[in-house]
Amino acid sequence: MNVIDTGKDIILSMKNLTMNYGNGPVLKGIDLDVYRGQIVGYIGPNGAGKSTTVRIMLGLQQGYSGEVRLFGEDIRTSGVAYKQRIGYVPETAELYDTLSAREYLIFSGECYGMDEKRAERKANMLMEQFGLSGSIDARLSSFSKGMRQKVLIISSLLHNPDLLFFDEPLSGLDANSVLVFKEILARLASEGKTIFYSSHIMDVVEKISHRIVLLANGQIAADGSFDDLKEQNKEGTLEEIFNQLTGFHEHAKIAQDFVSIVEEV
């Protein structure tokens, strides 16, 4: 298995990461080093352990065994200062609907150690770049799904973090915004930011990722560039490689049966 080593600093490292819940193991000894400037596509079927891994790295999940190091320090003993260098867009997020976008972004910036004036200045400029300057003082309760997603993306980047976790960040975005966001990711990586990207949209993961890590049954089933994975598995698309490595081959039959039921007289 070919693992990309850029020769740069290791930003994120997991050694024998194991996590058990009441019904058994979720993570079964994950070993992974992620380097500065990499966009890592972190994929796997539901229940594979992706969200658990991310929650551990964010310091939101306790009870694991093994070692997790961010920026060279063990997160068990390093305190919370490392969190100011992290940005996060979760798959589902509860915004403070009674706040305006301006108030929410200033609040988010201050949580990451920014002063109010700097947070407000950057929030204004980033909202304008996303075409939302006219809505910055509107309550978040009035925002569409796509507008809310843009605010979440801005809040994750406002403090200029070094490590970013994105979980289905394209949810609700229109086609033009998706193009802009993909270009933002490429430029952030070129500036040395490290991006951990989790999604079920395989064609996007295939196109944006320098490296793809596939988790299955709590273990790493594949790790390498898309070209590496394609060469090793003799499949054409990431979706096909995903299905091969996770053992899911029933999609055609399920679809056929589903449509047959729909068309029943």
SVG drawing of the C-alpha trace seen along z (x, -y; Angstrom):
<svg xmlns="http://www.w3.org/2000/svg" viewBox="-52 -47 63 55">
<polyline fill="none" stroke="black" stroke-width="0.4" points="0.0,0.0 1.5,-3.3 1.2,-6.1 1.9,-9.6 4.8,-11.2 5.3,-14.8 8.4,-15.1 6.7,-17.9 5.7,-18.2 3.4,-15.6 0.3,-17.6 -1.8,-14.8 -0.8,-11.4 -2.8,-8.4 -1.1,-5.3 -3.1,-2.2 -6.2,-4.3 -8.9,-2.0 -12.4,-2.8 -15.0,-0.5 -18.6,-1.2 -21.0,1.1 -21.8,3.1 -18.2,3.7 -15.2,2.1 -15.7,-0.9 -12.0,-1.6 -9.6,1.3 -6.1,-0.1 -5.9,-3.0 -2.4,-4.1 -2.2,-7.2 0.1,-10.2 -1.1,-13.2 1.3,-15.8 1.1,-19.6 -0.6,-20.7 -2.4,-17.5 -6.1,-17.2 -7.1,-13.8 -10.4,-12.3 -11.6,-10.3 -14.4,-7.9 -16.2,-4.8 -19.7,-3.3 -21.9,-4.4 -20.8,-2.9 -17.2,-2.5 -15.9,-4.8 -15.3,-8.1 -17.3,-10.3 -15.8,-8.7 -12.3,-9.3 -13.0,-13.0 -14.6,-13.5 -11.6,-12.1 -9.2,-14.4 -11.4,-17.4 -11.2,-16.4 -15.0,-15.7 -14.7,-12.0 -13.0,-10.4 -12.5,-6.8 -10.2,-5.8 -6.9,-3.9 -3.8,-4.6 -2.2,-7.9 -3.5,-11.0 -1.0,-13.8 -1.9,-17.1 0.9,-19.6 3.3,-17.2 1.6,-17.1 -0.5,-14.4 -4.0,-15.8 -4.5,-14.1 -1.8,-16.2 -1.5,-19.3 -4.4,-21.2 -6.9,-23.0 -4.7,-25.5 -4.4,-23.3 -8.1,-23.8 -7.4,-27.4 -5.5,-26.0 -8.4,-23.9 -11.5,-24.7 -14.5,-22.4 -17.7,-22.1 -19.8,-19.2 -22.3,-17.3 -25.2,-18.7 -24.8,-21.9 -27.2,-23.8 -26.8,-27.5 -28.0,-30.2 -31.0,-31.2 -31.8,-34.3 -28.4,-35.8 -27.6,-37.6 -24.8,-36.3 -22.6,-39.1 -23.2,-38.3 -22.7,-34.6 -19.4,-35.1 -18.0,-37.6 -18.9,-35.1 -17.2,-32.3 -14.1,-34.4 -13.9,-35.3 -14.2,-31.7 -11.0,-31.1 -9.2,-34.0 -9.8,-36.8 -10.7,-40.3 -14.1,-41.6 -13.0,-44.2 -10.8,-41.8 -13.5,-39.1 -16.1,-41.6 -13.8,-43.0 -13.0,-39.5 -16.6,-38.4 -17.8,-41.3 -15.3,-40.6 -15.9,-36.9 -19.6,-37.3 -19.2,-39.6 -17.1,-37.1 -19.9,-34.5 -22.5,-37.0 -24.1,-37.4 -23.1,-40.9 -26.7,-42.1 -27.8,-39.4 -25.1,-39.9 -27.5,-41.5 -30.4,-39.2 -31.2,-36.5 -29.9,-33.1 -33.4,-31.7 -34.2,-33.4 -31.3,-31.8 -31.7,-29.0 -29.8,-25.8 -27.1,-27.0 -26.7,-30.3 -26.4,-28.6 -23.7,-26.3 -21.7,-29.3 -21.8,-30.9 -20.5,-27.6 -17.7,-27.5 -16.8,-31.1 -16.8,-30.5 -14.5,-27.5 -12.0,-29.7 -12.3,-33.1 -9.4,-32.5 -7.0,-31.2 -6.6,-27.7 -3.8,-25.3 -5.9,-22.1 -9.5,-21.8 -12.1,-19.1 -14.9,-19.2 -17.8,-16.7 -20.1,-16.9 -19.3,-20.7 -21.1,-21.0 -24.5,-20.2 -27.0,-22.8 -24.5,-24.7 -25.4,-25.7 -23.2,-24.7 -21.3,-28.0 -20.6,-27.9 -19.3,-24.3 -16.8,-25.4 -15.7,-28.3 -15.3,-26.1 -13.3,-23.4 -10.9,-26.2 -10.7,-27.5 -9.6,-24.1 -6.9,-23.8 -5.6,-27.3 -5.6,-26.6 -3.6,-23.4 -1.1,-25.3 -0.7,-27.7 0.2,-24.8 -3.2,-24.2 -4.0,-20.5 -7.6,-19.4 -9.4,-16.3 -12.4,-15.9 -15.2,-13.4 -18.0,-12.9 -20.2,-10.3 -19.9,-12.3 -17.2,-10.1 -16.6,-12.1 -15.8,-15.2 -13.4,-13.3 -11.8,-11.7 -11.1,-15.1 -10.0,-17.2 -8.0,-14.8 -4.2,-14.4 -4.7,-11.2 -7.7,-9.0 -8.1,-7.0 -10.9,-4.4 -12.2,-3.1 -14.1,0.2 -15.2,2.1 -13.0,-0.2 -9.8,0.4 -8.0,-1.3 -8.8,0.7 -6.9,-1.6 -4.6,-4.6 -3.1,-6.4 -3.7,-8.7 -6.6,-8.0 -4.2,-6.7 -2.6,-4.4 -6.0,-3.0 -7.1,-2.6 -3.9,-0.7 -4.1,1.6 -7.8,2.4 -8.2,2.3 -11.3,0.3 -12.2,-2.9 -13.9,-5.3 -13.5,-5.9 -17.1,-4.7 -16.3,-1.4 -13.2,-1.0 -15.2,-1.9 -17.8,0.8 -15.1,3.4 -13.2,2.7 -16.3,2.5 -17.8,5.6 -21.0,3.8 -22.1,5.2 -25.9,5.3 -26.6,1.7 -27.9,2.7 -30.2,5.4 -31.6,3.2 -32.2,0.4 -34.0,2.8 -36.2,4.2 -37.0,0.7 -38.1,-0.5 -40.1,2.7 -42.0,2.0 -42.6,-1.7 -44.0,-0.5 -46.3,2.1 -49.8,1.7"/>
</svg>
